[in-house]
Structure formats: C-alpha cells, structure tokens
Amino acid sequence: MLEALNPQPQDKILQLIALYRDDPRPTKIDLGVGVYKDATGLTPVMRAVKAAEKKLWETETTKTYTGLAGEPAFNAAMVTMILGSGYADRAASVATPGGTGAIRQALELIKLASPGATVWLSNPTWPNHPSIIKYLGMKMAEYRYFDAATRGIDFNGLKTDLAQVAKGDVVLLHGCCHNPTGANLDAAQWAEVADILTAKGAIPFIDLAYQGFGDGLEEDAASTRLIAARFPEVLIAASCSKNFGIYRERTGVLIALTDPARRAVVQGNLAYLNRQNFSFPPDHGARLVTMILEDEALKADWKAELEDVRLNMLSLRTQLAEELRRATNSDRYDFVAHHRGMFSRIGITEAQVNQLREQHGIYMVGDSRINIAGLNAGTVPILAAAIAAVGG
Ligand code: LMR
C-alpha cells in the first residue's frame, strides 16, 4: 500500500528550520519561521505562563477528558478577548490544536455546510491556507492584496477581485499583522471591504494569529470586531501560539458567529468535527490561557510583557528602516517601519534571498518574508548591509 505514496512538497517555511540548524556559521541569522525571539535569540516562556503553570501543577487534581469543545471557560475567555462582550448568544466555539487546527476545522465546517462554496484568499497569503484547502478538495480563488512596487496594499486590485465573489462564498481575511506581507488594511479600507462583502452576500472568515503584535491587543481586534458587528455569520480562527508564546502547546479557538436560534446546532457541528478529527482538543495551553485571562494580576503581567514584545518589534522596524536608508542610500525600504506584526515582505528576488543565505548566512522565506523578531540591535545593520550587498 505505502509504495503508492509520492513525496510531498516540503513546507517552505518549516524547511528553513532544518537548513538553519545545519548551518555551522556562528554569524548565521534566522529570519524564517514566525517565532518571537528576544535580543538573545531565545523564545521565552512568558512570566504569566510560568506562574500559571506553577499554580496548575499545585492545584490540578485530574487529567481526565474535557469536553469535545474544550473547556467552556477557555472558549468564553477567548470570545471576550477577541470580540469584547455581548456575543454569548451568537458565538459557537471550540478549542482547537493551535490556530492551524482552528483554520482546518473552519474549512471542514464550510465543507460540511456549503460544499460548493469557493474560499477566497489574499494573494499572497500564509502558504498553509491554500495547502489545506487543496488537501480538502475545496474550491479556492485569490484576490489581489499586495502592491509589489510600494510594498503596501493594492486596494484597487483587491476591490476589483472581491467584486467577483459569489453569494455564499467565503472570504478569508487576516485580522491583523498580515502574513507574509506585513501590509495591513486601515480602518476605512476594512469598512469598504465589509461593504463589498455585505453587497455580495459573502461570509467573512478571519484568521487572527497575531493579536497584540501589531498596534496593541485591543487595536488588533478592531477589524474583527467591525466584521462581527456587521455580519450575521462570521468564522474566526484565533491562535494563542504567538501572543501567549505557547507555540508547542497547540492552543487555538474556532468561533462561528451565527443567529442565536442556530447557535446550538452550529455548536454541535463544531464538537462533531472535533470528534471526527482528534476527539478532545489539547487542554494544557488552553487552561493556562484561561487562568491568565481570569486572574487580574496575571492578566496585567501578561499584557505588560506582550506590550514589551510588540514595542521591541516596532523599534526593530524603525531601526531596520533607518539602516536600510543608510545602506542603500534610498528611501525604498521605509515601508518596513509602516508594516505591522512579525513579518515584512521586503520585495527582493528569490535569487537575492538565496544569495543572502549562501553568502551571508541570513535565512528568510523564498518570497523575501523576514521575521522582524529574528533580529536584534546588533544584527539589524548586518542585515541592511547584506541586503545592499546583494543589490536589494
Ligand atoms: C509562520 O508563518 O511562520 C508561522 O505561522 C509558523 C507556521 O506554522 O508556518
């Protein structure tokens, strides 16, 4: 049987991890996978997570199963963190193995409810979006998003393409901190997108993997809240990997907003899909998140540390834009300071990306996405000089 298998294409982001690990050069710089690192290159366990883990170890009395949907307290805390109050009667929700698990379950739900629906993705988007959709045999289409010349939003292209969306199609939007580009819609553009999708009768599906990494915890939820308030049905896949720094705990949530009269049926379908795919979602990370969000002191400490993380990435952005100005004697990389989140697509060629890796030991995704958090004050000038050296 297994001889029938063909090799699968390697994930372009994850394959960089091994390439970087095997590079013996001590000066190598990893700007690949989206993991936050402090100035020493460490991905720290956040203080509040450590404190919650200690408390959990002391107080946990059982590891028996939770519900198929996860702990209701986790789901409720996540709904409030993302949407604010007032959604209890509209929000069906399940805990999932990370944000990827939430995306997968959302797509499964779409397939179950509306097998013919096309899922629209921004061009570009996180490569795993089209990969999972293809794997599930669903229909997909792309809408323009990124202007390669300005490294900003191609808003006219976006509007033209979204005008092609059919009634009942699903449109995937990055709630904040667009991955891979770092270019984000402003509030007025979000309102226009909402108008277009309303006119088309489309269903918004929001991927929110970086809440708190862009303009702030509340600010980064603003567009998701706008969409939630305006549409009768919305899917939201959220991750705790980044903002709680609990990547390997696999902690995420899928929220499906619906009519209160339909909530119980939607909730039952979400639980059913969890059962089919993995039964019970992982609990450890979800429990830590719940403890943090329900405890005022832990929550305040977590928010303060998250804000430090965000401000550190912002200052690296400012510094990188300045160094690139100096190194290239131009302002063509000023967009780096205006982008938000972990990533920027800097817009150099794949050949230049390869040169950076081979000649300078600098690792980034082939489309020239850099992880800002992979830098520190010492490596920013090195990166800027190397980009200039390869003709970027
Ligand atoms: C990324 O885009 O680097 C992260 O979301 C990690 C991943 O799973 O690809």
Residues whose N, C-alpha, C, O or C-beta is under 5 A from the ligand:
A	BS01	LMR	I13 G32 V33 G34
